[in-house]
């Protein structure tokens, strides 16, 4: 194959990348299975912390070693991946969207409830009300959706 960096090369690639290889799809599927297996192994740390950490570290080391040797489609033996089901990208996207939507709804409900209840208390200064309402909304959103999701939404509100 000619060297694409050579000046008299007749083969050119879009953005300098070679064309997609037929073995790319199986490699991606294998990668999804390895990621799911690592995720399942990571969950074992909760059941048995000492053994779980050792097993997870061994799996990560094996994956790293095989990757370093260029065995991208063989990061883990197929026997270890037989019972592993990779997460569906569509279901993951739907689940993530529902988490964010739930956080937004919880924040809105908390803001409405705080705006309705705080004036009835009577002892809260008027200039402190917006801060308390925003704080109640932020806490509800964080408790519902998680800090990492709320932090990603902050730029959309111009904060």
N, C-alpha and C positions, 0 to 999 in steps of 0.2 A: 504494500500500500504506500502511495507517495506521502511524503511528509507535508502536512498542511501549512507548515511554517516556511517551507521552501518556496522561493520566488517563482519557480517554473512548475509549480504543482497545478495539475489540471482538475483535480477534485476539490470542490469547495463545499463547505457545510454551512448551513444557516447558523449564525452565531457561533461558529467554530466547533459545534458539537457534531459527533457522528450521527447517522440516522438511527432511529430506534431499532433495537435488536429484538429478535423474536423471543429471546430468553428473558426479556425485561419483565413481562407480566408474571411469570412464575417466581422470579426473584422478589417482586413486590409482594406477592401473596405469601411467600416464605417470610419476608420481613414482617408482615402483619401478624403472622402466626407467632413469630419470635417475640414481637412486642406484647402480644396477648399472654404468652407464656411467662414473660418477665413480670407482667402485671399480676398474674395469678401467683407467681412465686413471691412477689412483694407483699401480697395479702397474707401470706403464710407467716410473716413476721409478727402479726398480731396474735396468732395462735400460739406460736412457740418462738419467742424473740431470738434466743441464742441459735437454735438450729436454723430458723428462718433466715437470719442474716448470713450465716455460713453458706446455706444453699443458694441464696440470691447472689452472694459474692462469687461463688463458684460458677454460676451460670453467666454472670456478667463477664467474668474473666474468660470463660470459654468462648463467648460471643465475640469479645474483643480480639482474642487470639486468632480466631478463624477469619474475622474481618481483616485483620492485619495481613493475613496470608492470602487475601483476595478471594476467599470462599464466601462470597456474598449470598449465594443461593444455598449455602450449607452451614449457616451460622449455628444451627442446632440439628442434631440427628432427627430424622423424620419420626422415629419411634417416640421421642420425647414430645413431639408436637401432635401425636395422633388424637389425643383427647382435647385439644385446644381449639376453641372456636373464636376466630377473630371478631372484634366488634364491627358492626355494620356502620359504614360512614354516614349513611342516611339516618339511622337511628341515633347515632352520636350527635349529629347536627340538630335533629329534632329535640333530643334531650337537653342539649345546651341552650337552644332557643327557649324551651320551656323554663329552664332555670332563670334565664335573664328576664323573660316575661313575668315570671312569678316574683322576682325581685322588684321589678318596676311596679307591679300591682301592689305589693306589700308596702312599698315606699309611699305610693300615692294614698293608700288607705290610712297609713300611719300619719301622713301629713294632714289629711282631712280630719281624722280623729283628734289629733293634737290641736288643730285650729279650732275645733268645736269645743274641746274640753278645757284648754288652758285659760280662756277668758272667764270661765265659770269659777275658776279657783280664786280669782280676785286679787291675789297678793303678788302676781308676777308682773313686773314692769312691762309696759307696752313695747318699748324698744328691744326687749329681750325675746318677745314672742316669735319673730321670724327665725331667730337662731335656734330656738327650741323646736319649732316645727321642722326646720331643715335637719336638725339632729335626730329627731324621731324618725323622719323619713330615711335618713342614712342608716341608722341602726336597724330598722326593719328590713331595708334592702340588703344589708350585709348579712344579717341573720338568716334571711331567706335564700339569697343567691350566692353568698360567699364574697369575701373581700376581693378576690382576684377578678370576679366578674364586675363588681361595682366599680373597681378601679379602671377597668376598660371602658366603662360608660361615662366616666367623669368628663372627658373631653367633649362629648356630645352635648353636654349641658353648658359648655363655655366656662367651666370652672378651672 
